[in-house]
Amino acid sequence: MSTETTRESRIAPDTLHAYVRAIWTHAGSTPREAELVADHLVMANLSGHDSHGVGMIPRYMASLADNELKLNTHAEIVRDVGAVLTIDGRKGFGQVVAHEAMEHGIERAKKLGVCAVGLRNAHHIGRIGHWAEQCAAAGLVSFHFVNVAGDPLVAPFGGIDRRFGTNPFCAAFPREGNAPIVLDFATAGIAYGKTRVAYNKGVKVAPGYLIDHAGVPTIEPKVMHEAPFGSLTAMGAHKGYGLAAMCEIFGGALSGGFTTHADTLDTTNAIINCMTSVIVDPNAFDAPNAQAEADAFVQWVKASPLAAGTDRIMVPGEPEQARRADLNVNGIPIDPTTWQQIRAAAGQSGMPAAAIEEFVQALK
Ligand SMILES: NC(=O)c1ccc[n+]([C@@H]2O[C@H](COP(=O)([O-])OP(=O)(O)OC[C@H]3O[C@@H](n4cnc5c(N)ncnc54)[C@H](O)[C@@H]3O)[C@@H](O)[C@H]2O)c1
């Protein structure tokens, strides 16, 4: 095995998890923080969302160097009115402060039936489905509205320059005896990280997702990574744009955080997320048939005759479950550019070169 990787390689999830833990403990995180970050990033890769997986490590390291990302910082409840919690993430690792915010919300929703949690000023909270899955694992339904505060990448419907972030929306429904239904997407046509993955791989993106600096549609991911910068477009024309706007306002304004505008533009390497989550105990409804009704609907839609080129009908969350089953066995693919960037970040963390080489050797 050469130490220089020139092709896509595969790495066992456990090995990658250990590598991520080692990087962040060398950077100064407690073992628990490093573990939560590794849990989240590796699960994003396992779910097929490389845009929010270990490829984020170099950006986080740059944010740490900018003194933006604050290691070993915990979520602080700044207002508690029972069923509504306002929580400040204080620029701590999103993988830590969102986990803690969800723990608080889950505890409260179990007690009261519902809890709205406004989490503000969190450093990047990554794949939002992770948080919905945390709620679903506790038997709870949840809805999440998120803004990427002060970091515009997406043009408004009818506009040609970047005015707001890729603002994800997520909703999940836990199922008895089955994986939860988890809808989790960026309100841009594609997540920004997917343009990074395409750029690193030297491939184009599908038509319809990008415009260049003059507003002309393009398939070149470089418009997001090299000046003059273009923009992503919102999914679903005016409807996706409208949902992005509600994510911005619920996520950024209602949480007591901030929205994206001229006074809040952030040019550092930080990615700041604000998220308003509504967590609901389904048992608080008078709905004894809720599981059966959801199951009946799932079976009903799956019985639709298949369109050409489709081998099965899935419900949201199923593609991620299928990828986990595959990648847990076959290893997580990492492209050479991303691997080199992670390796450089590992060096910046203070990890000794010999230890880095051990992980490089683990690539298949
Ligand atoms: N933290 C942030 O600032 C931020 C910003 C943007 C996006 N994100 C994250 O990026 C990730 C990727 O977002 P995306 O927009 O690229 O996701 P995507 O386009 O891959 O869509 C994912 C959603 O669609 C569902 N889905 C996909 N194919 C399906 C099919 N054939 N049938 C039924 N359902 C199907 C998936 O289960 C999932 O719920 C998400 O996890 C999101 O939370 C985070």
The ligand as an ORCA input file, in Angstrom:
! r2SCAN-3c Opt
* xyz 0 1
  N     -25.631     21.734      8.904
  C     -25.830     22.396      7.809
  O     -25.566     23.600      7.744
  C     -26.383     21.702      6.591
  C     -26.703     22.455      5.467
  C     -27.219     21.796      4.360
  C     -27.394     20.414      4.356
  N     -27.071     19.712      5.467
  C     -27.211     18.247      5.474
  O     -26.762     17.733      4.235
  C     -27.289     16.441      4.067
  C     -27.546     16.189      2.616
  O     -28.614     16.994      2.163
  P     -29.123     16.805      0.653
  O     -30.068     17.887      0.364
  O     -27.946     16.627     -0.231
  O     -29.874     15.406      0.756
  P     -30.490     14.512     -0.407
  O     -30.766     15.312     -1.640
  O     -29.631     13.299     -0.541
  O     -31.906     14.103      0.193
  C     -31.917     13.336      1.326
  C     -33.327     13.035      1.771
  O     -34.119     12.493      0.697
  C     -34.469     11.141      1.013
  N     -34.419     10.365     -0.231
  C     -33.394     10.339     -1.122
  N     -33.690      9.526     -2.143
  C     -34.922      9.029     -1.907
  C     -35.792      8.134     -2.599
  N     -35.443      7.586     -3.753
  N     -36.972      7.856     -2.050
  C     -37.344      8.399     -0.882
  N     -36.580      9.265     -0.167
  C     -35.384      9.568     -0.684
  C     -33.445     10.688      2.009
  O     -33.900      9.611      2.787
  C     -33.270     11.972      2.824
  O     -34.325     12.145      3.726
  C     -28.497     16.370      4.980
  O     -28.193     15.442      5.992
  C     -28.616     17.779      5.571
  O     -29.049     17.810      6.906
  C     -26.577     20.328      6.584
*
